[in-house]
């Protein structure tokens, strides 16, 4: 689907789902558009229900603790100021967690 095996995707989803502050999450970047290569990081965007600056760091640390060789790039959608990145996410991101 996005490169990682289904079991790894389920670990990522379970990890993100444990954080009630996340209202939505999606994969973007090369994995979303199918141009990833072996070793490409996993770009994840999250939509948060809080503006606590420590939340993103906690979530990133939890992802880094997963038993996988993948590297994660975590972005809080609410802090993105680069409009082309927002447009890419709006157009190409693939949902991991739908709005809850």
Backbone as CSV, one residue per row, in Angstrom:
resi,resn,N_x,N_y,N_z,CA_x,CA_y,CA_z,C_x,C_y,C_z
1,UNK,0.830,-1.198,0.000,0.000,0.000,0.000,0.873,1.260,0.000
2,UNK,1.648,1.487,1.074,2.532,2.652,1.155,3.982,2.221,1.283
3,UNK,4.244,0.943,1.096,5.606,0.451,1.249,5.803,-0.440,2.457
4,UNK,5.507,0.047,3.673,5.683,-0.837,4.833,4.701,-2.007,4.774
5,UNK,5.099,-3.151,5.330,4.168,-4.281,5.382,2.917,-3.920,6.181
6,UNK,1.844,-4.639,5.922,0.571,-4.371,6.598,0.725,-4.400,8.119
7,UNK,1.508,-5.330,8.641,1.697,-5.419,10.099,2.338,-4.142,10.644
8,UNK,3.279,-3.577,9.898,3.923,-2.331,10.326,2.939,-1.177,10.261
9,UNK,2.135,-1.127,9.203,1.110,-0.079,9.114,0.150,-0.160,10.294
10,UNK,-0.214,-1.370,10.673,-1.117,-1.533,11.819,-0.452,-1.068,13.113
11,UNK,0.854,-1.286,13.252,1.579,-0.783,14.424,1.572,0.746,14.446
12,UNK,1.775,1.355,13.287,1.769,2.817,13.189,0.391,3.353,13.565
13,UNK,-0.647,2.756,13.001,-2.015,3.200,13.283,-2.341,3.025,14.760
14,UNK,-1.957,1.902,15.344,-2.216,1.671,16.770,-1.485,2.690,17.628
15,UNK,-0.257,2.992,17.266,0.527,3.980,18.007,-0.156,5.340,17.959
16,UNK,-0.533,5.776,16.770,-1.182,7.081,16.621,-2.548,7.103,17.303
17,UNK,-3.278,6.017,17.204,-4.621,5.952,17.793,-4.598,6.062,19.311
18,UNK,-3.475,5.753,19.919,-3.357,5.840,21.378,-3.361,7.284,21.873
19,UNK,-3.126,8.223,20.982,-3.091,9.636,21.352,-4.437,10.272,21.028
20,UNK,-5.213,10.545,22.061,-6.544,11.121,21.855,-6.476,12.542,21.315
21,UNK,-5.315,13.162,21.390,-5.148,14.518,20.859,-5.140,14.545,19.333
22,UNK,-4.976,13.385,18.703,-4.953,13.309,17.240,-6.380,13.127,16.744
23,UNK,-6.842,14.085,15.934,-8.179,13.939,15.353,-8.117,13.225,14.001
24,UNK,-6.997,13.391,13.285,-6.785,12.730,11.999,-5.295,12.500,11.815
25,UNK,-4.949,11.530,10.985,-3.558,11.293,10.610,-3.532,10.733,9.194
26,UNK,-2.462,11.057,8.470,-2.343,10.589,7.090,-0.874,10.465,6.710
27,UNK,-0.622,9.654,5.698,0.706,9.552,5.100,0.735,10.488,3.901
28,UNK,1.837,11.223,3.771,1.994,12.101,2.608,3.394,11.885,2.031
29,UNK,3.750,12.668,1.050,5.079,12.560,0.456,5.177,11.401,-0.519
30,UNK,6.401,10.895,-0.661,6.664,9.875,-1.679,5.851,8.602,-1.471
31,UNK,5.567,8.266,-0.234,4.790,7.042,0.015,3.331,7.218,-0.394
32,UNK,2.823,8.419,-0.302,1.434,8.670,-0.698,1.271,8.693,-2.214
33,UNK,2.313,9.143,-2.908,2.180,9.249,-4.367,2.848,8.090,-5.108
34,UNK,3.446,7.164,-4.348,3.995,5.962,-4.959,5.380,6.095,-5.549
35,UNK,6.131,7.125,-5.172,7.487,7.300,-5.703,8.566,6.991,-4.667
36,UNK,8.188,6.340,-3.576,9.147,6.030,-2.517,10.139,4.975,-2.989
37,UNK,11.254,4.930,-2.289,12.287,3.929,-2.542,12.549,3.176,-1.247
38,UNK,13.267,2.088,-1.356,13.677,1.374,-0.142,14.451,2.358,0.726
39,UNK,14.103,2.433,1.973,14.782,3.350,2.882,14.154,4.719,2.976
40,UNK,13.137,5.001,2.154,12.449,6.293,2.267,11.790,6.397,3.631
41,UNK,11.840,7.598,4.208,11.162,7.774,5.492,9.654,7.754,5.278
42,UNK,8.936,7.675,6.374,7.478,7.667,6.339,7.022,9.042,6.814
43,UNK,6.480,9.831,5.890,5.992,11.174,6.216,4.568,11.063,6.727
44,UNK,4.353,11.524,7.958,3.031,11.457,8.576,2.605,12.855,8.986
45,UNK,1.391,13.223,8.607,0.806,14.491,9.045,-0.306,14.167,10.033
46,UNK,-0.365,14.980,11.089,-1.411,14.800,12.094,-2.170,16.108,12.271
47,UNK,-3.435,15.975,12.587,-4.282,17.107,12.944,-4.558,16.953,14.433
48,UNK,-4.243,17.971,15.211,-4.351,17.880,16.663,-5.524,18.685,17.198
49,UNK,-6.023,18.249,18.344,-7.102,18.966,19.029,-6.547,19.860,20.123
50,UNK,-5.231,19.943,20.241,-4.571,20.756,21.254,-3.417,21.509,20.611
51,UNK,-2.984,22.571,21.248,-1.813,23.288,20.738,-0.632,23.153,21.700
52,UNK,-0.642,22.107,22.510,0.453,21.840,23.437,1.707,21.501,22.631
53,UNK,2.778,22.279,22.770,3.976,22.054,21.958,4.678,20.725,22.244
54,UNK,4.395,20.115,23.368,5.046,18.851,23.714,4.352,17.641,23.090
55,UNK,3.141,17.831,22.607,2.370,16.714,22.061,3.062,16.087,20.857
56,UNK,3.514,16.894,19.922,4.162,16.360,18.720,5.424,15.596,19.106
57,UNK,6.181,16.114,20.048,7.405,15.433,20.485,7.082,14.079,21.115
58,UNK,6.022,14.010,21.903,5.618,12.739,22.523,5.213,11.714,21.461
59,UNK,4.455,12.170,20.472,4.003,11.269,19.410,5.196,10.800,18.575
60,UNK,6.091,11.724,18.240,7.286,11.361,17.468,8.131,10.339,18.223
61,UNK,8.274,10.523,19.528,9.048,9.574,20.338,8.389,8.198,20.339
62,UNK,7.068,8.164,20.418,6.352,6.883,20.400,6.546,6.172,19.061
63,UNK,6.494,6.912,17.968,6.726,6.306,16.652,8.147,5.761,16.555
64,UNK,9.110,6.521,17.069,10.508,6.087,17.010,10.761,4.826,17.827
65,UNK,9.916,4.557,18.805,10.071,3.362,19.638,9.459,2.110,19.008
66,UNK,8.738,2.265,17.906,8.153,1.093,17.250,9.264,0.161,16.769
67,UNK,9.035,-1.143,16.827,10.057,-2.106,16.408,10.120,-2.232,14.882
68,UNK,10.582,-1.175,14.246,10.660,-1.133,12.795,11.914,-0.371,12.381
69,UNK,12.396,-0.639,11.188,13.577,0.055,10.678,13.221,1.384,10.013
70,UNK,11.932,1.674,9.888,11.512,2.898,9.210,11.782,4.129,10.065
71,UNK,12.138,5.215,9.393,12.274,6.516,10.040,11.006,7.304,9.756
72,UNK,10.589,8.110,10.718,9.345,8.851,10.591,9.614,10.345,10.582
73,UNK,8.882,11.044,9.732,8.880,12.502,9.701,7.460,12.911,10.059
74,UNK,7.290,13.495,11.236,5.964,13.834,11.749,5.737,15.334,11.643
75,UNK,4.592,15.718,11.077,4.254,17.125,10.882,2.868,17.397,11.447
76,UNK,2.753,18.481,12.198,1.460,18.951,12.703,0.860,19.873,11.644
77,UNK,-0.253,19.469,11.058,-0.869,20.244,9.977,-1.125,21.689,10.395
78,UNK,-1.503,21.894,11.641,-1.822,23.234,12.121,-0.648,24.184,12.170
79,UNK,0.569,23.663,12.065,1.752,24.528,12.121,2.391,24.748,10.754
80,UNK,1.844,24.150,9.717,2.437,24.277,8.380,2.170,25.679,7.835
81,UNK,3.240,26.361,7.443,3.107,27.690,6.839,3.466,27.675,5.354
82,UNK,4.066,26.586,4.893,4.465,26.461,3.491,3.252,25.978,2.685
83,UNK,2.651,26.882,1.943,1.405,26.577,1.228,1.523,25.422,0.232
84,UNK,2.627,25.288,-0.520,2.727,24.125,-1.412,2.697,22.789,-0.661
85,UNK,3.268,22.750,0.539,3.207,21.525,1.339,1.772,21.247,1.769
86,UNK,1.074,22.290,2.219,-0.338,22.118,2.590,-1.148,21.609,1.398
87,UNK,-0.900,22.191,0.233,-1.635,21.787,-0.970,-1.352,20.322,-1.310
88,UNK,-0.089,19.905,-1.190,0.262,18.505,-1.451,-0.490,17.586,-0.487
89,UNK,-0.481,17.943,0.792,-1.170,17.124,1.791,-2.665,17.086,1.505
90,UNK,-3.248,18.244,1.228,-4.688,18.301,0.952,-5.072,17.446,-0.247
91,UNK,-4.185,17.391,-1.238,-4.499,16.703,-2.486,-4.081,15.229,-2.507
92,UNK,-2.953,14.908,-1.880,-2.354,13.584,-2.078,-2.292,12.687,-0.843
93,UNK,-2.475,13.230,0.351,-2.307,12.423,1.566,-3.291,11.255,1.601
94,UNK,-2.826,10.146,2.161,-3.636,8.931,2.299,-3.949,8.727,3.780
95,UNK,-5.222,8.669,4.145,-5.607,8.606,5.561,-5.100,7.358,6.284
96,UNK,-4.663,7.576,7.511,-4.366,6.488,8.443,-5.444,6.437,9.513
97,UNK,-5.806,7.619,10.010,-6.883,7.751,10.991,-7.839,8.792,10.435
98,UNK,-9.079,8.398,10.243,-10.083,9.337,9.760,-10.554,10.198,10.911
99,UNK,-11.169,11.308,10.596,-11.613,12.249,11.621,-12.421,11.544,12.695
100,UNK,-12.035,11.824,13.938,-12.765,11.215,15.058,-13.190,12.267,16.041
